[in-house]
Amino acid sequence: MISRKLIHIWLFLELLGLVCGVVPSTFSQTIVKQGKPVPSNFCISAREVYLHRMINDYRQYYNLPPIPLSKSLCYVAALHAKDLLLQHPDQGACNFHSWSDKGPWLPFCYPRDENKKNSVWDKPRELTKYPSKAYEIVYWENNPLIQDTILMVWKMEEYFNNFLLNSGKWQGKTWNAIGIAVYENYACAWFGEIPDPEGVAIMCGSKPVIQEKDTMKQVIKAALKSPVQPPPVKTKKAKNGKTGDNVSDSVIMKKSDTLKVQLIESPALNAIVPRQPTDSASGTYYLIINSMLTKEKANELVSTLKSKGHPNAKLVEKNGKNNVSLIDSPDKAAITVILKEVKKTYRDAWLLKK
């Protein structure tokens, strides 16, 4: 028969668990065993490969080395993105780094369960053969994601940007592995300092031939050099009958024979965060690059900008002028940062509030 003293101890522990909001397993150290190899049929999508390329292009702009695309970390990112979408473990005190109890992993509420003994950053070691911790950034939006928007959000938020550029808390660290997943409304990226023993993630549909004599360094080098095309963009036909992708990067406007429109190729200027204003009176800020065109020519410029990778370009009519906006946002601080970059190409660029 169970003694009354043991019953009291058990009830005390149960009560403590309810008061503190933790599960009993968090009282003791969770021993993380090394996980299994990534399934042989695992692969990543073209848009995930493209986002990886965009991140490395951004790093190259600041003279930083590329980060190899890790098979293990991509697998962890894919599992977590799907868990976030389907199970929503980010409830109450648990944020986006949390994991549900609906998969072959230990459930985790972050930051509640994070301590010296238990860490959510051990997930790669728990789920794969990756031998060390790795660290994650997450992005969520109400709509299906596109790569340009994901990267722009991560660039503009200091916390995320520190990961991308090894700055702030991560200054002096070297990322030797990165895992990326984009699933519906979620994007996850995991960063690790240790090279992945499982090698580089493979894009779905590709059939890489890797000889046994190839070293890990050679495999990573080959993956980084492999050509990756961005997802196709629908284009409108120009007056000359060619599609927008074939329109010259330099367009001469008849309104002014000396006006030459240059398109921006900086990796930092692909898109901007489509946030909703918190105050209806705050308005929207438009980054204007031209306001001296007829309506017809302004629309032509907008079409050209869109076909060349600036999907947020639009015509903004105000005070009888046809203003061509490259991007817009209710976030003045964010768009001001972009304005500084745009001015390197368009010196007269300015912000219009509407």
Secondary structure, DSSP 4 states (H G I P E B T S, - for coil): ---HHHHHHHHHHHHHHHHHT--GGGGS-------PPPPTT--B-HHHHHHHHHHHHHHHHTT-----BBHHHHHHHHHHHHHHHHH----TT--TT-B-SSSSS--B-TTTT-SSS--GGGHHHHHSS--S--EEEEEE-SS---HHHHHHHHHHSHHHHHHHHT-GGGTT----EEEEEEETTEEEEEEESSPPTT-B--BTT------TT--HHHHHHHHHHS--PPPP----B-TTS-BGGGS-SEEE-TT-TT-EEE----GGGS----PPPSSTTS--EEEEEE--S-HHHHHHHHHHHHHTT-TT-EEEEETTEEEEEEEEES-HHHHHHHHHHHTTT-TT-EEEE-
